[in-house]
Each structure stands twice: as C-alpha cells, then as structure tokens.
Amino acid sequence: MSHAIIEALAIFGAGIAAGTINTVVGSGTLITFPTLLAFGYPPVLANVTNTVGLVPGVASGAYGYRAELTGQRRRVLRLGSASMCGGLVGAILLLVLPAEAFKAIVPALIGLALVLVVAQPRLSRWLVARQQARAGAPGSRVKGRAAVLGPGTEGAWHELPGDERDNGRSERPETSEASAAGGLVIWLLVFATGIYGGYFGAAQGVLLLGLLGIAFTDSLQRINAVKNVLAGLVNGVAALVFIAFSHVAWGAAGLLAAGSIIGGQIGARVGRRLPPWALRLAIICVGVAALVKLLV
C-alpha cells in the first residue's frame, strides 16, 4: 500500500474520530492536528486545514442534537454572537502573528487541552452535583430532571427517568429571558473561549461545557447541544477567514470533512454509549505524541 493511500486513510479515520469526540464533549483537534503534523504539515497550515476540515463535522453533530435545542433560540442567538466575534478575533490573531509564535505556543496549548481533558470527568461530576442541588431547591420545577452521571461512566451523559430528551422539552426553572440567555459576564467568557477556539481550539468544547454548566440550570444534554452550536460558529467563522486569507491543504481538509461528518452522526447517535475512558485515553495518547514530536 502506497504512502499516499496510508496518509489519506489515516486523515480520514482521524476525521471520523474527531467528529465523534467533538459531538460528545470536544477535543477532537487533539486527534486531527497531531495526525496532520505526523504527515509533515507545518503547524500553522495544519491548524488552518484542521479548522476548515472539521466544520462540516461540527455542523453534523449540532444537527444530531437539534431536539435538545428546543426552546433555546434566544440563548443560542445571544451567545452565538459572542462565539462568532471571538472566532473572528482568534483567526485574525493566528494569521497576523508570526508563524514562529504559533509554533512556540502550540505545545503549551496542547498541554492545556490535555489537562482539560483529564479534568473533564471531575468537572462533569461537579456540574451534575451543582445542578442536582439547584433542582432540589424549594420551588424548582426541574427536580428529578437534571442530567446525572451513571456509576463508572467517567463523564458519559445519562439522564434520570422522566427526562424528556426525546423531544428536547425538558422542563426548566422559570427564569427571565435575560437570565435564560445569559448576562454580560457569560457573554464575555464565551467570547474569550471563541478567541481561543479561532486561534487553536483543542478542548474548546470542554471549556464551553464548563462555562454553560455553571451559568445555566438545564440538563447537560441541552447544554451540550448549545456547546455544539457555539463551537460550530467559532470554527465556521475562523474557517471563512482562513479560506479567504490563508493557504488550505484542500486534499487533507476534504478527507477530514468527509470523516468528521460521519463522526458527527456517530457522536450524536451512539457516542454517549462509547466508553468515555477509551475516548479520553486515545486523546491523551495522541496529544502526548504530538507534544513529543514538537518538543524533541
């Protein structure tokens, strides 16, 4: 088998894995970016190509979670504007700063992303405990409907009986429209996350899950649906900037796009049943390999 075929299959397979992981939690870039590096793509070109190639997969995953978006239009519109602005700023920074600066900071960004991936189960458990505490508060209408983590799932999403996930209409506490959509602080935090996402983006989804879980009382499935949309907007805006003003390795981007579309649907349909520890282990192994390649 020729080297070109092996490279194509590896990039396509990385796209499937990234699409699945991005839909479930995030951090798919820690699969695809190191894969592109391994085949000789320079860091900035690999980052640009990776962002463009994963956009269709993020859109695919967001569509798969469309039921959970019911009733969240105002929230998505408000926070979506923050994500788009942040993604634009991050993409511009990547293009205007010297390539050497990106190459120098990439190991630190990958290291940060790996820390977030490792910390994600603890963060998820903390968010669930917080939501359960809110659900048990007097006058709350969400008692018994908060998302919980099943024993031994290490971060996989599960829900209590009675949750209306199928139609996306889980009950929420009665709140004002402003609080339901988020205030200025959460807007600024999502904007800052968008800058990171437009510049590099690995584990952007983990950051968004943490921020949204702290800010809102909805089930984690509904929060994950919003996360997918926001991450998609960041990647989409950044991709448009890169296509207009930078060089894209279109062959690799096409393979990533095809694979990530398939992975997005896998993540939306069966990703919750995949062993989270296996996904996390794969991300960590590939991320560590990328660090070794960059630093040695």
C-alpha positions in Angstrom: 0.0 0.0 0.0 1.4 3.4 -1.0 2.3 6.1 1.4 -0.3 8.4 -0.2 -3.1 5.9 0.5 -2.0 5.3 4.1 -1.9 9.1 4.7 -5.4 9.5 3.2 -6.8 6.7 5.2 -5.2 8.0 8.4 -6.5 11.5 7.9 -10.0 10.2 7.0 -10.0 8.0 10.1 -8.8 10.9 12.3 -11.7 12.9 10.9 -14.2 10.3 12.0 -12.7 10.1 15.5 -12.6 13.8 15.8 -16.2 14.2 14.6 -17.4 11.7 17.2 -15.4 13.2 20.1 -16.3 16.8 19.2 -20.0 16.0 19.3 -19.9 14.2 22.6 -17.6 16.5 24.5 -14.9 18.2 22.4 -11.1 17.9 21.9 -11.2 16.2 18.5 -8.5 18.6 17.4 -6.1 16.6 19.6 -6.7 13.7 17.2 -6.6 15.5 13.8 -3.9 18.2 14.4 -1.2 15.7 15.5 -2.2 13.5 12.6 -1.5 16.3 10.2 1.8 17.1 11.9 2.8 13.5 11.6 2.5 13.6 7.9 4.7 16.7 7.6 2.2 19.6 7.5 3.7 22.7 9.1 1.9 23.8 12.4 0.1 26.8 11.0 -1.0 25.0 7.8 -2.1 22.0 9.9 -4.1 24.2 12.2 -5.8 26.1 9.3 -6.6 22.9 7.4 -7.8 21.2 10.6 -10.2 24.0 11.3 -11.7 24.1 7.8 -11.9 20.3 7.6 -13.8 19.9 10.9 -16.5 22.5 10.3 -18.9 20.0 8.5 -18.5 17.5 11.3 -19.4 20.1 13.9 -22.4 21.1 11.9 -23.4 17.4 11.6 -23.1 16.9 15.3 -25.2 20.0 16.0 -27.9 18.8 13.7 -27.9 15.5 15.5 -28.7 17.4 18.8 -31.4 19.5 17.3 -34.1 18.2 19.6 -32.2 19.4 22.6 -32.1 22.9 21.2 -35.8 23.3 21.5 -36.6 26.5 23.5 -33.0 27.7 23.4 -33.2 30.0 20.4 -32.7 33.3 22.3 -29.7 31.8 24.2 -28.1 30.5 21.0 -28.5 33.8 19.2 -27.1 35.8 22.1 -24.1 33.6 22.9 -23.6 32.8 19.2 -22.8 36.4 18.6 -20.0 36.1 21.3 -18.7 32.9 19.7 -18.6 34.5 16.2 -16.8 37.6 17.4 -14.3 35.5 19.4 -13.7 33.1 16.5 -13.0 36.1 14.2 -10.5 37.6 16.6 -8.8 34.3 17.1 -8.5 33.6 13.4 -7.0 37.0 12.7 -4.5 36.6 15.5 -3.3 33.3 14.0 -2.7 35.0 10.6 -1.2 38.2 11.8 1.2 36.8 14.5 4.4 35.3 13.2 4.3 31.5 12.4 7.1 31.1 14.9 4.9 32.4 17.7 2.2 29.8 16.9 4.8 27.1 16.7 6.3 28.2 20.1 2.9 28.4 21.9 1.3 25.2 20.4 3.0 22.8 23.0 1.5 24.9 25.8 -1.9 25.0 24.1 -1.8 21.2 23.6 -0.7 20.8 27.3 -3.6 23.0 28.5 -6.0 21.0 26.3 -4.8 17.7 27.8 -5.2 19.0 31.3 -8.8 19.9 30.5 -9.5 16.5 29.0 -8.1 14.8 32.1 -10.1 17.1 34.4 -13.3 16.8 32.4 -14.8 13.9 34.5 -14.3 15.8 37.7 -15.8 18.9 36.1 -18.8 16.9 34.9 -19.4 15.4 38.3 -19.2 18.9 39.9 -21.6 20.3 37.4 -24.1 17.5 38.0 -23.9 17.9 41.8 -24.5 21.6 41.3 -27.5 21.0 39.1 -28.9 18.5 41.5 -28.6 21.0 44.3 -30.4 23.6 42.2 -33.1 21.0 41.3 -33.8 20.3 44.9 -34.2 23.9 45.8 -37.8 24.9 47.0 -40.0 25.9 44.1 -37.8 24.4 41.5 -39.6 22.7 38.6 -36.6 20.6 37.5 -36.4 18.3 40.5 -35.8 14.8 39.1 -35.0 16.0 35.7 -31.3 17.1 36.0 -28.8 15.1 34.0 -26.8 12.7 36.1 -23.7 10.6 35.5 -24.1 6.9 35.9 -21.8 4.9 38.1 -18.5 4.3 36.4 -19.2 6.3 33.3 -16.4 8.8 33.9 -18.2 11.6 32.2 -20.7 9.9 29.8 -24.1 11.6 29.8 -27.0 9.7 31.3 -30.4 11.1 32.5 -32.9 10.2 35.1 -36.2 8.6 34.2 -38.7 11.2 33.3 -36.3 13.4 31.4 -37.9 14.4 28.1 -34.7 14.1 26.0 -36.5 12.6 23.0 -38.5 15.7 22.3 -36.0 18.1 23.7 -38.6 19.7 26.0 -37.1 19.1 29.4 -38.6 21.4 32.0 -36.5 24.2 33.3 -36.9 26.7 36.2 -38.9 29.7 35.3 -36.4 32.5 34.7 -36.4 35.8 32.9 -35.5 35.8 29.3 -32.3 37.7 30.1 -31.1 35.1 32.7 -32.2 32.2 30.4 -30.0 33.7 27.6 -27.1 34.7 29.9 -25.8 38.0 31.1 -22.8 40.1 30.1 -20.3 38.0 32.1 -21.1 34.7 30.4 -21.1 36.6 27.0 -17.6 37.8 27.6 -16.4 34.4 28.8 -17.9 32.7 25.7 -16.2 35.5 23.6 -12.8 34.7 25.2 -13.4 31.0 24.6 -14.1 31.8 21.0 -10.8 33.6 20.6 -9.0 30.5 21.9 -11.1 28.4 19.5 -10.4 30.6 16.5 -6.7 30.5 17.3 -6.3 26.8 18.1 -9.4 25.3 19.6 -8.4 22.0 21.1 -10.7 21.3 24.1 -12.8 24.3 23.3 -15.8 22.1 23.9 -14.7 21.2 27.4 -14.3 24.9 28.2 -17.8 25.7 26.9 -19.4 22.8 28.8 -17.9 24.1 32.0 -19.0 27.7 31.4 -22.5 26.9 30.3 -23.0 24.3 33.0 -22.1 26.9 35.6 -24.3 29.6 34.1 -27.5 27.6 33.4 -29.6 25.0 35.1 -30.6 23.0 32.0 -29.7 19.3 31.7 -26.2 18.6 30.4 -27.7 17.2 27.2 -29.3 20.5 26.4 -26.1 22.3 27.4 -24.1 20.0 25.2 -26.4 20.9 22.3 -25.7 24.6 22.7 -22.0 23.8 23.0 -22.0 22.1 19.7 -23.6 25.1 18.0 -21.3 27.6 19.6 -18.2 25.6 18.7 -19.5 25.3 15.2 -19.9 29.0 14.9 -16.4 29.6 16.1 -14.9 27.1 13.7 -17.1 28.3 10.8 -16.1 32.0 11.1 -12.4 31.0 11.5 -12.7 28.7 8.5 -14.1 31.6 6.3 -11.2 33.8 7.4 -8.6 31.1 6.6 -10.2 30.3 3.2 -10.1 34.0 2.3 -6.7 35.0 3.5 -4.6 31.8 4.1 -3.5 28.6 2.4 -5.5 25.5 3.0 -4.4 22.0 2.1 -7.7 21.1 0.4 -7.0 17.4 -0.1 -6.5 16.9 3.7 -9.3 19.2 4.5 -11.7 17.2 2.3 -10.7 14.0 3.9 -11.2 15.5 7.4 -14.6 16.9 6.3 -15.9 13.6 5.0 -14.7 11.7 8.1 -16.0 14.3 10.6 -19.5 14.3 9.0 -19.7 10.6 9.6 -18.2 11.0 13.1 -20.7 13.8 13.9 -23.6 11.4 13.3 -21.9 8.6 15.3 -21.4 11.0 18.2 -25.0 12.2 18.1 -26.5 8.7 17.9 -24.2 6.3 19.7 -21.4 8.4 21.1 -23.0 8.5 24.6 -22.7 4.7 24.7 -18.9 4.7 23.9 -16.7 4.1 26.9 -15.6 7.7 27.9 -12.3 6.4 29.3 -11.4 4.9 25.9 -12.1 8.2 24.1 -10.1 10.1 26.8 -7.2 7.7 26.6 -7.0 8.0 22.9 -7.0 11.8 23.1 -4.3 11.8 25.7 -2.1 9.3 23.8 -2.3 11.2 20.6 -1.8 14.6 22.4 1.3 13.4 24.2 2.7 12.0 20.9 2.2 15.4 19.4 4.0 17.1 22.3 6.9 14.7 21.9 7.1 15.4 18.2 7.0 19.2 18.7 9.5 19.3 21.6 12.1 16.7 20.7 
